[in-house]
Structure formats: structure tokens, C-alpha cells
Amino acid sequence: MIADKDTQSLLRKFRGKRILVAGDLVLDHYLEGTVSRISPEAPVPVVALGDNCERKIPGGAANVALNVLSLGGKPVMAGVVGDDRDGEILLGLLTDAGVDVEAVVLDRGRPTTVKTRIMGRNQQLMRIDREKTHFLSAEVDAVLRSRIDRAMGCVSAVILEDYDKGVLAPAMIEHIINGAIEREMPVAVDPKIRNFWKFTRCSLFKPNRHEAGNALGMDIDGVDKAIDAAGEIRKRLSAEAVLITLGSNGSVLVHGQNNLSQHLPTVARHVFDVSGAGDSVIAVMGLAGGCGMAVTDAAKLANLAAAAVCAEPGVYAVRPDDIIREAGRLG
């Protein structure tokens, strides 16, 4: 494990790095109340909402941008929101936090993606999604491409965050990766199933166990199978490195000319909530790529970041102090 002193030195490299985060923006909407009875109308709980029961926070690719920001980087957000009140709220939250939203496009052909979670006693009772997931129209796609091209002239790395909501169509993915390669800029990818095999020639590919197993048609039920899967994915995508996250089993990394493999066991003391852990991991890997950091060091930092996030309730943007604390705890 990275020594505490080395951890601080590595994290300092993140400061001021401009990172383009392109993908699906989501507004996470929480309604929190108490449950004391079952409805007489149907066998469902009645949630009584009290004062200050409602929260709205950036989610999806927007949460990745917040993680880049909290780690000391300067995120440039690229994607779409609807021409609606939820889009205004989401852009306002990002702007107030300090995220550059100049590459976000208003799309009148779809609503802002909103995930509403109804909570009772800190448990999720129901989730209601408002979204359209078709690919962008030719007009919106062209505007977004031009803004991304402009943004890529002033960033050190690109993170592609695919939540399968339609922003990252295959042609858009190819356009961004080709542009990054022309600029000798690393691209870190957090995929979903629909476009899994479209991210060819990326620098870092980070699926979770479920996504990787689904794409390969195999059950990844152990570290050895995860390493084999990562090697196969790396070969098919011509990727520089593949990092598969395994939940309570940590992650595996495969990289280098000889398919060097490494298992990083989880360092989480306890898991309070896994929400947002993947977002923190890809934020660390994207920033590390922008710094020219060795992928092995980056993966160790990402493992510490995931442990810190899992120890926090709800979606949490990881900070350097959190990672330093986790490293210090391990000695």
C-alpha cells in the first residue's frame, strides 16, 4: 500500500488539473420521511414527509465532476439537460459548486434525467425515474461535439461517464476518443452495457463485475476470473489498462505489454453505503491520467477513495483528506 507521505505527494499532483467529464447528467431527487403504517388502499407503506424532507443533488456524470472538483481538479462538464426547471436546478448546483458547464447543451427533445428516491428510516422504498434514453438528435449532437472539441483544447484528460441515457452514442464516443488521441490525451471510461465494446483505444476502462460479466457472457465469481476477464476486455478494446471493480473483493487491474495483473483487496472498514463509489474511482483514475501518474499508483489511490466513500451515507464526493486518512489507517 502507498505510504501516507507518498499518498499526499501523489494527491498534490491533482491540484488545478482541468479534466473534461462527458456523459449523462442526472439530477438525484430525494424525498425523506417516516413510515408508521401500511396504506389501507394497497399493501404499501405510507411515507409521512416532514419539514426539510426534500434534497436535490447532481448525479450521474455530474457527480463525477463533483468528485474531480473535491479532489482538487477543475472539471469541465459536457452533456445535455432538458430545457426545464430540473435542468436549471442541476446547472445551478454545478455552477455554484464551481464546475465549468460551458459544454452542457440544452436539449428540447428530452427532459432532464431525474431519479426520485423515496426514503423511510434511511431505507429506499421506491425509485421513480423520469428520462428519455434515445440517442441525441443530429442537431444537438453537432452542438455538443463542437463544445467538446473546444473544451478539449484546455484540458489534461477526458473522463467518459456512460449512464446509458443516450449522450454517448457510438459515433460520439469515437469522435471524442479520436480527438483525445490526436492531442495525446488520456481517456478514462466508466461504461454501461449498451456501448460496452465501443470504447476502443481508451487509456483506462473501468467496468464493474456485473458489466464485465454481462459483456463477456461469463460469471465473474472470483479474482482469477476477474483477471482473465480484464485481460480479454483489454485485448478486444486495445485499451492500455482495464480496472474491474469487485465490490467487497476490491478490484483487479490488468495493464502493460505483458498483461501485468494486480488484485487490490478492499480496504473498507465497513460499508455504510456503496452509492457513488464508482464515480469516485473513475474521478481518481481520470485525474491520475491527466497527471501522467503510473496506473498502479492511481489504482491504489482509487481503492482508498472507494473505501472512504463507502463509509459515508448517501452519495459523497471524496476529498484528498479522506484518502490520506484511509492510507494512514493502513499504516
C-alpha positions in Angstrom: 0.0 0.0 0.0 1.1 3.6 -0.6 2.8 5.2 2.4 1.0 8.1 3.8 3.7 10.6 2.8 3.6 9.3 -0.8 -0.2 9.5 -0.8 -0.1 13.2 -0.1 2.6 13.7 -2.7 0.5 11.9 -5.4 -2.7 13.8 -4.5 -1.0 17.1 -4.7 -0.5 16.4 -8.5 -4.3 16.6 -8.9 -4.4 20.3 -8.0 -5.6 22.5 -10.8 -5.7 19.8 -13.4 -8.5 20.5 -15.9 -10.5 17.4 -16.7 -13.3 17.1 -19.3 -16.1 14.9 -17.9 -18.5 13.9 -20.7 -21.6 11.8 -20.3 -25.1 11.6 -18.9 -26.1 14.2 -16.3 -28.6 13.2 -13.7 -30.5 15.1 -11.0 -30.8 13.0 -7.9 -34.0 13.9 -6.0 -34.6 12.6 -2.5 -37.9 12.6 -0.5 -37.3 11.5 3.1 -40.0 10.7 5.6 -41.1 8.3 8.3 -43.1 5.1 8.0 -45.5 4.1 10.7 -48.3 2.3 8.9 -49.4 0.4 5.8 -51.9 2.1 3.4 -55.5 0.8 3.7 -55.7 1.2 -0.1 -52.9 -1.2 -1.0 -50.2 -3.1 0.7 -47.6 -0.3 0.5 -46.1 1.8 3.3 -47.3 5.4 3.9 -44.4 7.8 4.0 -45.1 10.9 6.0 -43.0 13.8 4.8 -41.8 16.4 7.3 -40.0 19.7 7.2 -36.8 19.8 5.1 -37.7 16.5 3.6 -36.5 17.2 0.0 -33.0 17.2 -1.4 -31.7 17.6 -5.0 -28.1 16.9 -5.8 -26.1 16.3 -9.0 -25.8 12.7 -10.0 -24.5 10.5 -12.9 -21.7 12.2 -14.8 -22.4 15.4 -12.8 -21.4 13.6 -9.6 -18.1 12.5 -11.3 -17.4 16.2 -12.0 -18.0 17.0 -8.3 -15.5 14.3 -7.3 -12.9 15.8 -9.7 -13.6 19.1 -8.1 -13.4 17.9 -4.5 -10.1 16.1 -5.3 -8.5 19.4 -6.3 -9.1 19.3 -10.1 -11.0 21.7 -12.3 -13.8 19.8 -14.1 -15.3 20.8 -17.4 -18.8 19.3 -17.7 -20.1 18.1 -21.1 -23.5 16.6 -21.8 -27.2 17.7 -22.1 -30.0 18.7 -19.9 -33.6 19.3 -20.8 -35.0 22.8 -21.3 -36.9 22.6 -18.0 -36.8 23.6 -14.3 -34.9 20.4 -13.4 -32.2 21.3 -15.9 -31.9 24.8 -14.4 -31.6 23.4 -10.9 -28.9 20.9 -12.0 -26.8 23.5 -13.8 -27.3 25.9 -10.9 -26.0 23.3 -8.5 -23.0 22.6 -10.6 -22.2 26.3 -11.3 -22.5 27.1 -7.6 -20.1 24.3 -6.7 -17.5 25.7 -9.2 -18.0 23.3 -12.2 -17.5 24.7 -15.7 -20.8 24.0 -17.6 -20.0 25.8 -20.8 -20.1 22.4 -22.7 -23.5 21.5 -21.5 -26.2 21.7 -24.1 -30.0 22.3 -23.7 -31.9 19.6 -25.4 -35.6 20.5 -26.0 -36.3 16.9 -27.2 -35.9 15.3 -23.8 -36.4 16.1 -20.1 -33.6 16.4 -17.7 -33.0 12.9 -16.3 -34.3 12.8 -12.7 -34.1 9.9 -10.3 -36.5 10.4 -7.4 -35.9 8.2 -4.4 -38.5 7.9 -1.7 -36.8 7.1 1.6 -38.1 6.0 5.0 -35.9 5.4 8.0 -32.8 5.7 5.8 -34.0 2.9 3.6 -35.0 3.4 -0.1 -38.6 2.4 -0.5 -39.1 3.3 -4.2 -37.3 5.0 -7.1 -39.1 6.8 -9.8 -37.1 7.7 -13.0 -38.1 10.5 -15.4 -36.0 10.1 -18.6 -35.7 9.5 -22.3 -32.7 7.4 -23.4 -32.7 7.7 -27.1 -29.5 9.0 -28.7 -29.3 12.7 -29.4 -30.7 14.3 -32.5 -28.3 15.2 -35.2 -28.7 18.9 -34.3 -28.0 18.5 -30.6 -25.2 16.0 -31.3 -23.4 18.5 -33.6 -23.6 21.3 -31.0 -22.3 19.1 -28.2 -19.4 17.9 -30.4 -18.4 21.4 -31.2 -18.4 22.4 -27.5 -16.4 19.2 -26.6 -13.9 20.0 -29.3 -13.4 23.5 -27.9 -13.1 22.2 -24.3 -10.6 19.6 -25.2 -8.2 22.4 -26.2 -7.7 23.3 -22.5 -7.9 20.0 -20.5 -5.3 17.4 -19.5 -7.6 14.3 -19.7 -11.1 13.1 -20.5 -13.5 11.0 -18.5 -16.3 9.3 -20.4 -19.1 8.5 -17.9 -21.8 6.4 -19.6 -25.1 6.0 -17.7 -26.8 4.7 -20.8 -29.1 7.8 -21.2 -28.2 8.5 -24.8 -25.5 11.1 -24.8 -22.6 8.8 -25.6 -23.7 7.3 -28.9 -21.1 5.1 -30.7 -20.2 7.9 -33.2 -19.8 10.4 -30.3 -17.5 8.0 -28.4 -15.4 7.5 -31.5 -15.2 11.3 -32.1 -14.1 12.0 -28.5 -11.5 9.2 -28.3 -10.0 10.1 -31.7 -9.8 13.8 -30.7 -8.0 12.8 -27.4 -5.6 10.5 -29.2 -4.7 13.3 -31.7 -3.9 15.5 -28.7 -2.0 12.7 -26.9 -4.5 13.0 -24.0 -5.7 10.0 -21.9 -9.3 8.9 -21.8 -10.7 7.1 -18.8 -14.1 5.2 -19.3 -16.8 4.2 -16.9 -19.1 2.1 -19.2 -22.6 0.6 -19.2 -23.8 -2.4 -21.2 -25.2 -0.8 -24.4 -21.9 0.7 -25.6 -19.5 -1.6 -23.8 -17.5 -2.6 -26.8 -17.5 0.9 -28.5 -14.7 2.5 -26.3 -11.8 1.1 -28.4 -8.3 2.5 -27.8 -9.2 4.2 -24.5 -6.5 4.6 -21.8 -8.4 3.2 -18.9 -11.6 1.1 -18.9 -13.4 0.6 -15.6 -16.4 -1.7 -15.7 -17.8 -3.3 -12.5 -18.1 -7.1 -12.2 -21.7 -7.2 -13.4 -21.0 -5.1 -16.5 -17.9 -7.1 -17.4 -19.5 -10.5 -16.9 -22.6 -9.5 -18.9 -20.4 -8.2 -21.8 -18.3 -11.4 -21.9 -21.2 -13.8 -21.2 -19.4 -15.2 -18.1 -19.9 -15.4 -14.3 -17.1 -13.5 -12.7 -17.2 -15.2 -9.3 -13.6 -14.8 -8.1 -10.4 -12.8 -8.5 -8.8 -15.2 -11.0 -11.8 -15.0 -13.3 -11.8 -11.2 -13.0 -8.2 -11.0 -14.1 -9.0 -13.3 -17.1 -12.0 -11.0 -17.9 -9.9 -7.9 -17.7 -7.2 -9.3 -20.0 -9.9 -10.3 -22.6 -11.6 -6.9 -22.4 -8.2 -5.2 -22.8 -7.4 -7.2 -25.8 -10.8 -6.6 -27.5 -10.7 -2.9 -26.9 -7.0 -2.3 -27.4 -7.1 -0.5 -24.1 -4.0 0.5 -22.2 -5.4 -0.7 -18.9 -8.6 -2.3 -17.5 -9.7 -2.0 -13.9 -12.7 -4.2 -12.9 -14.3 -3.3 -9.6 -15.5 -6.2 -7.5 -17.4 -4.7 -4.6 -16.4 -6.3 -1.3 -13.5 -8.1 -3.1 -11.8 -4.8 -4.1 -10.7 -4.6 -7.8 -8.3 -6.1 -10.3 -6.0 -4.2 -12.7 -4.5 -5.5 -15.9 -2.1 -3.4 -17.9 1.2 -3.2 -19.7 2.7 -5.1 -22.7 2.7 -8.4 -20.8 -0.8 -8.1 -19.3 0.5 -7.5 -15.8 -2.2 -8.2 -13.3 -2.8 -7.0 -9.8 -5.5 -7.6 -7.2 -6.3 -4.7 -4.9 -8.3 -6.1 -1.9 -10.9 -3.8 -0.5 -9.6 -1.6 2.4 -13.1 -0.5 3.6 -13.5 -0.8 7.3 -17.3 -1.1 6.9 -19.7 -0.4 4.1 -22.4 2.1 5.1 -23.4 2.9 1.5 -21.9 2.0 -1.9 -23.6 4.9 -3.7 -21.1 6.9 -5.7 -18.1 4.7 -5.1 -17.7 4.0 -8.8 -17.9 7.8 -9.5 -15.0 8.5 -7.1 -12.9 5.7 -8.6 -13.2 7.0 -12.2 -12.6 10.6 -11.0 -9.3 9.5 -9.4 -8.3 7.5 -12.5 -9.1 10.4 -14.8 -7.1 12.9 -12.7 -4.2 10.5 -12.4 -4.1 10.1 -16.2 -4.1 13.8 -16.6 -1.0 13.9 -14.3 0.9 11.2 -16.0 0.7 9.1 -12.9 1.6 5.4 -13.0 -1.6 3.4 -13.4 -0.7 1.1 -10.4 -0.4 4.2 -8.1 -3.7 5.5 -9.5 -5.5 2.2 -8.8 -4.2 2.2 -5.2 -5.5 5.8 -4.7 -8.8 4.8 -6.3 -9.1 1.8 -3.9 -8.6 4.1 -0.9 -11.2 6.6 -2.4 -13.8 3.8 -2.7 -13.3 2.8 0.9 -13.7 6.4 2.1 -16.9 6.8 0.1 -18.4 3.5 1.2 -18.0 4.7 4.8 -20.3 7.7 4.2 -24.1 7.8 4.0 -25.5 8.6 0.6 -23.6 9.9 -2.4 -20.4 11.6 -1.3 -17.7 13.5 -3.2 -14.4 12.1 -1.9 -11.7 14.6 -0.7 -7.9 14.2 -0.5 -8.1 14.2 3.3 -10.4 11.2 3.1 -7.9 9.2 1.0 -5.0 10.3 3.3 -6.9 9.2 6.3 -7.6 5.7 4.8 -3.9 5.4 3.8 -2.8 6.4 7.3 -5.1 3.9 8.9 -3.5 1.1 7.0 0.0 2.3 8.0 
